[in-house]
Amino acid sequence: MVVKKGLSSEMEELLRQLVMNGGIRMAGTVLCVYCRRMYQVDEDTAARWMTAYFRREFPQQLQRHQDRIVKA
């Protein structure tokens, strides 16, 4: 069973700075690794949590990133 602890304020600030500077892919990697190490979950679960977090916190930036990927 996974206990919800939330992100630390430092992690939230780091993710916010990365996203606002155009590094949403790097922010996703950081968040995924953080989830895997802190909560001891598998890669698929960490990826689901990462996607849910970005949809909730940074929907516009995520949409722009996804649009850019589709064009490539």
N, C-alpha and C positions, 0 to 999 in steps of 0.2 A: 504494500500500500504506500502510495506517495503522499507525503504531507506537504500541503501548500505553504511555502515560506515566502513567496514573492521575491522580487529582485531587490538587491541592495540599492541604495540611492546612488552609489558610485557607478554601478552597472547601468542604471537607468540614464544617468548623465552621459556616460560613454556612448551608449546606443543612440541617444538623442544627438550628440555631437557628430557621430559618424553619419547618421541619416541626413542631417541638415547640411553636411558638407558633401553630399552626393555619394557616400560610401555605404549604401544600403546592403550591398552584397557582403561587404566586410562585417557590417553590423550583424547580419544574419549568421555568418560563420562564428562570430564571437558568441552570440546568444545560443547557438546550437551546441557549441563546445561547453559553454557554461552549464547548460541544462544537463548535458550528459555527465559532467563531472560532479555537479552539486547534487543532482537528484538520482544519479545512478540509473538512468533510463537508456533504452536502446536508441539507435539513430533515427528510426522512423517516428518514435514518440517525440523526440527532441525536435525533429523537423516539423511535426504537426503543431507543437507548442510555439515554435518560432513563427510559423505562418499565422497562427491565431493572434499572437502578440502584435505583429506588424499590421494585420488587418484592423485590430482594435486601436492601436496607438498612432500609426502612420499610414492611413488608408490612401491618401493622395500620392505619397512617395512610392508606396508599393505598386499602385496602379501604373505610375509612370515607368517604374522599373520593369514591370511585366509587359507594358507596351513596347519598350525598347527591345526586350528579348524577342518578342514576336516579330518585330521588323527585321531582326538580324538573321 
